[in-house]
Amino acid sequence: MKLYGEDNPAPNPRRVRIFLAEKGLTLEQERVPLRERAHKASAFLEKNTLGQVPVLELDDGSYLSESVSICRYLEGLHPTPPLFGVSPKEQAVIDMWIRRIELQLMMPIAHIWRHTHPLTASLLTQFTDFGESNRAHVERAYRWLDTELADREFIAGDAYSMADIIAQTTADFGRFIGVSVPEDCAAVQAWLTRVTDRPSATA
Ligand SMILES: N[C@@H](CCC(=O)N[C@@H](CS)C(=O)NCC(=O)O)C(=O)O
């Protein structure tokens, strides 16, 4: 197997690297430099027609994209420690939180990135008012998450899971583009410190 990705701050390839670190796994890796548009070259589009990283090349020569799907596949091969839950309820709750973080937090942060940031200005027509309007969505999402995290250690419950990886990579990317967790969201700040203290956070 071989993992195609990009260095930080790209959040989606980092999800898989943190997952691998939590599992104690290593994979052959190849960098796809996004600034050089290597992800849109025909050789890479053969691996993922969307031209996005990460992509996992399987031993049978086929390719898997979507960071969560790649991690689910690796979880199937290496179930311990479980990061997608074990019981049907644990699995559903973690899945719910992955979707909630992606839709409530990652999406507005992505809109701010795409529609206001100088690094993406040449890639699309930016609607800066729309981009800016998403700052309020991010703040609302963090305040909601703060109430959710008031009485538990991790995003989906008492155990660290893939939902924490999604939220951590999202929060760190948000900070990179200048959208940080509000200072007074104490529970989110404490959770972020907890996940940042894990050795996997350096991935
Ligand atoms: N839903 C995909 C998103 C992948 C994605 O957007 N990756 C970014 C890098 S963090 C990328 O390749 N962007 C280039 C593009 O979308 O053209 C996943 O979870 O893997």
The ligand as an SDF file (V2000), in Angstrom:
LIG
                    3D

 20 19  0  0  0  0  0  0  0  0999 V2000
  -13.4860   14.8660    1.3450 N   0  0  0  0  0  0  0  0  0  0  0  0
  -12.1030   14.7170    0.9550 C   0  0  0  0  0  0  0  0  0  0  0  0
  -11.4680   16.0870    0.8290 C   0  0  0  0  0  0  0  0  0  0  0  0
  -10.0900   16.0170    0.2240 C   0  0  0  0  0  0  0  0  0  0  0  0
   -9.5290   17.4160   -0.0090 C   0  0  0  0  0  0  0  0  0  0  0  0
  -10.2660   18.3850   -0.2070 O   0  0  0  0  0  0  0  0  0  0  0  0
   -8.1920   17.4930    0.0120 N   0  0  0  0  0  0  0  0  0  0  0  0
   -7.5590   18.7660   -0.2490 C   0  0  0  0  0  0  0  0  0  0  0  0
   -6.2290   18.8510    0.5070 C   0  0  0  0  0  0  0  0  0  0  0  0
   -6.5020   19.0000    2.2540 S   0  0  0  0  0  0  0  0  0  0  0  0
   -7.2820   18.8430   -1.7330 C   0  0  0  0  0  0  0  0  0  0  0  0
   -6.8120   17.9060   -2.3190 O   0  0  0  0  0  0  0  0  0  0  0  0
   -7.6280   19.9940   -2.3180 N   0  0  0  0  0  0  0  0  0  0  0  0
   -7.4220   20.2440   -3.6900 C   0  0  0  0  0  0  0  0  0  0  0  0
   -8.7000   20.3550   -4.4610 C   0  0  0  0  0  0  0  0  0  0  0  0
   -9.7910   20.1460   -3.9000 O   0  0  0  0  0  0  0  0  0  0  0  0
   -8.6180   20.6320   -5.6400 O   0  0  0  0  0  0  0  0  0  0  0  0
  -11.3500   13.8580    1.9830 C   0  0  0  0  0  0  0  0  0  0  0  0
  -11.8350   13.7700    3.1290 O   0  0  0  0  0  0  0  0  0  0  0  0
  -10.3270   13.2490    1.6680 O   0  0  0  0  0  0  0  0  0  0  0  0
  1  2  1  0
  2  3  1  0
  2 18  1  0
  3  4  1  0
  4  5  1  0
  5  6  2  0
  5  7  1  0
  7  8  1  0
  8  9  1  0
  8 11  1  0
  9 10  1  0
 11 12  2  0
 11 13  1  0
 13 14  1  0
 14 15  1  0
 15 16  2  0
 15 17  1  0
 18 19  2  0
 18 20  1  0
M  END
$$$$
